[in-house]
Amino acid sequence: MRALSAVYRRELASYLATPTAYVFIAVFLFAAGAFTFEIGDFFGQGRADLGPFFAAQPWLLMVFLPALSMRAWAEERRAGTDELLLTLPAPTWSLTLGKFLAAWTLATLAIALTAPLWITVNVLGHPDNGAIAAAYVATVLMAGAYVAIGTALSAVTGAQVVAFVLAVLVGFLFTALGAPSTLSFARTLGPNLADILGAISILGHYETAQRGVLDLRALIFFVSLIAFFLYATAVAVEAKRGG
Amino acid sequence: MNRRAFAVTIVLALAVAFVSLNLIAANTLKGARLDLTQDRLYSLSSGTRTILGGLNEPVELKLYWSRSAAAERPALRAYAARVREMLQTYAARSRDMVRIVEVDPERYSAAEDEAVRAGLEPIDRTGAGDPIYLGVVGSNAVDEKVVAPVLPPEREPFLEYDLTRIVSELEEPQRLTIALVTALPIADAAPPYWLAELRRAAKVERVAPDFTALPDDADLLLVVHPPLLNEAQLVALDQFVMAKGRAVIAVDPAAVLAAGATPLDATMAPPPAASQLDKLLGAWGVSVTPDIVMDRAAALPLTAGAPPNPLFFEVTPERIARDDVVTAALRRPVNLLAAGALLWTPPAGVTVTPLLQTTRDTLRAPPAVAAAAPSSQDILAAWRSADRVETVAARVSGALPSAFASTAPLKRAVSRAEVVVLADVDTLDDRLYVDPRTGPARDNASFLLNAIDVLGGSDELVSLRSRAPSLRRLSALDDVTRAALATRKAAQARLEQDLATVDARLAQLRLARATDAEPSAAEIAEFERIQRRADDMRAELRSIERAARQEVERRERLVVLLDVWAPPVLVALIGLVVFWLRMRRVDRKAPRRTP
């Protein structure tokens, strides 16, 4: 546990010490706002909810979070600190989890900084705050999934740009599997295929939560997705330690 | 196996485990969900849960939703998502008995043909572009179908009712049997419009005037202008309501049109001029006034071209209960003639919900007034408004007590009865609402038919009430627009009045110029002044509109500034400060390291 906490604090500090994290958060906040007001046509719809904001989140986070998580392991290799890190008397799981939690914390911070939108809808109308809270919880979980994918690919490839591209690709696959067009195409191939794709897609599980319903299946999906990619990260790191 | 191959194998095994876990969860954990919406939008009422829990056969609900055609309709898309989510909630709560299928009936596709064949209707027929469908077709194992042809967003309070009704009717497809008690002379060959319509949907058994019992198989009692009933007949009606709990009752202190009707043959008594069911209604805490109600503000002309007569008035949709499923679908007014008013002081466990109400500009009068048929001038000359909203139809629900509790054998068999009471019989006369060429012009018959339709449903279905809508507006911005509109309207009215005066003065001046050879300098000056004033007024109107738009835009800009620009700029600034502080620290350390 001490090792986990040390790794977590070291990672978080290193994120905040470089301009990258600030640039990342600033651009994400701007994009989230622009998606809500410009593409989502917030004022045109006139609804006191954050529907346009949450609808854009899977696609935004899918691209932004790999930019954050790509450095988790690849940066160590570039700076040549990976060998030192791996020889430390810290178990692999604490290294993996520490790095993941630090990146997830930063992602959560970025999401939390969109709170002015929540305040705005409360000033301009009487939104369903229960539904918005549920959607935020699901957004944070979804962010965890993208971060886990990103850190895993950062550990596997060891090169930041490659890690970024692969993480966006894998994130896109998990997201687009649940898109209505994918599912209706899958249904023509076989009804079971659509069910399978729906069960392992980020979009499908996030959709219900966007409207204020937290489904146990969505919780299991996001947690198991995070666990799977963290385990894959640990396997990759372990392979480097041993090899 | 080397280390790398082992690692890959482990990860692959885990991937399989991940997919399996989620597939199992998807199939076994349906319904394990937390509805965090404030109005519990995605939680089902106990009536629906009972129906879903009692399903014996699988039911398929096919949602027809024109997703691609509605790409440009975000509000409709949001509502369709609400419908889809609701359907999924049904599936989740049904122990796999309800299956949901979604189809996009694109233009000229086989799916569209299928939708049209099933009876689906486009959501708005006026709109240009491809038709947009949002409806549900339910079918059961023997391919019986029940259709909700269209689910318009404005009917959202009744979404649960509409969906549950499909499931309920598929489970128990039944034709309603209605026992009709009436003193109206109805010829079988030429029934009134409402009865002809009712016979299409239900089996109507008219009971003889000297009946001693109601048909055993009847599900619902319909009383329309009853004759004077003896004690045994009243007991029969009372016992029916106790046993079956469903009745629609129309009585009238002054049945003007019925009283003038001739009996079908000479042996029959003419219909009475008034009808009542005071004994039964009294037990439920409801009474119909012996006086009739007149409504001046909603008065209609008795004959074409005549001035409006308060004896004959309409209940417009604003005064029809919107939150009760009996009347929610009514879009046109209901016409009434010399109606009575309903009063109530219900006992514990009984609730009375007004369905049709008058304006405040009402007056009660003895029934003889209606029989005398005074002219509207006479009525209006003596008008002293009671300033009271009167209820002419209401829904009485709950544990209705028996009017013969001490003598009748059956106290109460149903826990909850539902009765609709209407204090006018003339309203069902074709002459009041049916155009011989085009059919019904008002919703008089629809009121009765809807009431029967709703009350004919199972206990669980009838127990469903309207739900809070999910749409919440940006009311602050709407308020600005509305206030601006009101200001504009007021200004417009004022300016139009001014303009009329100005125009009149201009006309006067023009007339003067036509008669006089040469207008005086003073007249020319006034003419020009007035014309300038007219121009100024128009400019003022435009500026009010502009100001309103600017106010909304100003608020929108402020929101965009605070939500889109301020947070990233702030974060960037913090980043700069942190970076600058770090640089300074590095700079300060640097000289010490270099000799």
Interface residues (C-beta under 8 A of the other chain):
Chain A: L16 A17 P19 A21 Y22 V23 I25 A26 V27 L29 F30 G33 A34 T36 F37 D41 F43 G44 Q45 G46 R47 A48 D49 G51 L113 T114 P116 L117 T120 V121 V123 L124 G125 H126 P127 D128 N129 G130 A131 A133 A134 P180 S184 D195 I196 G198 A199 I200 E207 T208 R211 G212 V213 L214 D215 L216 R217 I220 F221 S224 L225 F228 Y231 A232 V235 A236 E238 A239 G242 G243
Chain B: R3 R4 A7 I10 V11 L14 A15 A17 F18 V19 L21 N22 L23 A25 A26 L29 K30 A32 R33 L34 D35 L36 T37 Q38 D39 L41 Y42 R67 P74 A75 A78 A81 R82 E85 Q88 D104 S470 L471 R472 R473 L474 S475 A476 L477 D478 E556 V559 V560 L562 D563 V564 W565 A566 P567 P568 V569 V571 A572 I574 G575 L576 V578 F579 R582
